[in-house]
Amino acid sequence: MKDFSHVLIPILRLNGLDEFCEGDFPHLFSEFADEVVNVNRSMNLTAITEPLSFAVRHIADSLTVSRYIPKNASVIDVGCGAGFPSVPLAIARPDIKITALDSTAKRISFIASSAEKLGIKNITAIAARAEEAAQGKLRSSFDCAVSRAVARLNILSELCIPFLKVGGRFAAMKGEDGENELKEAEKGIVTLGCGNISCDSFLLLGEVEEQRRVIVTAEKITVTDSKYPRDFSRIKKKPL
């Protein structure tokens, strides 16, 4: 993506993400953008390929959750898709170890190959369904679980929270309807073992139309009951 870093840096500064404008960060973000756009010609990774929109909606948006991730945390990105927010986070936060989880093997293969090509050492890509992986060895293994644009919060919370250790943090990246999603999901979040629920809203700047974003966070207070997560059909049919 030609001259992408020249587009990206002003966008990051505009959104208060100045710390990611230094050193090798812009170059690595640009290299990953190139990978996404090139592979997107043969694989459906994203509908957003125009440089300005890519900078705002993929890179800057992914980095907004960084402030909610503790230093040296183990992180899982549930439903990572083409690698957002997991790959930008892995680039921007070399202190964290991030697991990118998605049910689509081709996307996971893309993330793994891109990380290897770019020399990103702190990301592991796993192809699995979240509700199955959370009943296996990854259960209760992470300091932080993040997810972006995967499902409504009352469904997403059951897919994410079982991955957390007690004391861990759930951070759901939502659009403008995030507060309303929280109202319908709050009871279930508590049932899954979390408390200290909060909701932060902000504007994602840089395009003609500002994008409203909401990040819902919750702290894991008690162990999640072993019956969760349920089969996805049950989660979808009757959210907590």
Buried (B, 14 or more C-beta within 10 A) or exposed (E): BEEBBEBBBEBBBBBEBEEBBEEEBBEBBBBBBBBBBEBBEEBEBBEBBBBBBBBBBBBBBBBBBBEBBBEEBBBBBBBBBBBBBBBBBBBBBEEBBBBBBBBBEEBBBBBBEBBEEBEBEBBBBBBBBBBEBBBEEBBBBBBBBBBBBBBBBBBBBBBBBBBBBEEBBBBBBBEEEBEEBBEEBBEBBBBBBBEEBEBBEBEBBBBEEEBBBBBBBBBBEEBBEEEBBBEBEEBBEEBB
